[in-house]
């Protein structure tokens, strides 16, 4: 066989391999990127955002939703339900920011009996380029985007084709083969938490003092050097403001909870990155300006007086425990 024929044969083999990978990924569609034009409650998927949307359809009597990132996943929906008397879902999902939260909000408005929203506000909510691909690439969720956040035309089609042969998609497909029961329809993040434990003043948390110190430092490095560095988008603040006002026009009450950082994290941020800390202060001021009848802004950014930075209150530098979540919300519902 000549070298020319070898090259041709290798090229044909490579093309066939890519076609096979694309066919497998399209057929399994583990992240709901290709064959999920609508949200179906029974659909099996690894896409956590799609799973959150499924919860809304599974519980159409829902009256209150919690919208947050991973920092909202320790807010027990059953405790909120007990305190308010409103049927509650926690739609908090790791990585969720403004567009993700608004997408889930719109799905809830269409499919539930929404009366109240608890929005757990993160600084990175308003950083424009942080929307996860699990939202951008999912047809059933992408259609809820505001037009200015949606990529159109050739660029989107190229990304679509690239994702079919992407190694991350293939890895997801291989994982999906053995995890077809990944979707669990529950009341959302925090549903598994024992309310009596979370409420108790004897709550201990899951970390030791030593492991918590390590986690605080790890998250501080990650956030101060990465997550919190990009500038917030002024357009995103306006979108958020307009959406909150629109909810009030539809008689939906809102609680905006400005979430805290671990005391050591906050002190280091203030001392080592005063510019980032000052941007947080401006963001907080902007959120507070939204407070009006039916929109309550709860500023917990500086933490609560009893917060001693222990595992009772913190899982790491940015994720608070269910005990702390209950404390912050107990007088605001």
Protein Blocks (a to p, Z undefined) as FASTA:
>chain_A
ZZklmmmmmmmmmmmmmmmmmmmmmmnomnopmmmmbccfklccfblklmmmmmmmmmmm
bcbdcdddfklmmccfklmmmmnopacddfbdehiafklmmmmmmmmmmmmccfbdcddd
dfklmmmklccfklmmmmklmmmpcfklpcehjllmmmmmmmmmgmklmmmmmmmmmmmm
lpccdebehklpcfklmmpmkbgbjbdfklmmmmmmmmmmmmmmmmmmpccdfklmmmmm
mmmmmmmmnopacddddddddfklmmmmmmmmmmlmmmmmmmmmmmmmmgcghiacddfk
nopfklgoiaklpgblmlccfklmmmmmmmmZZ
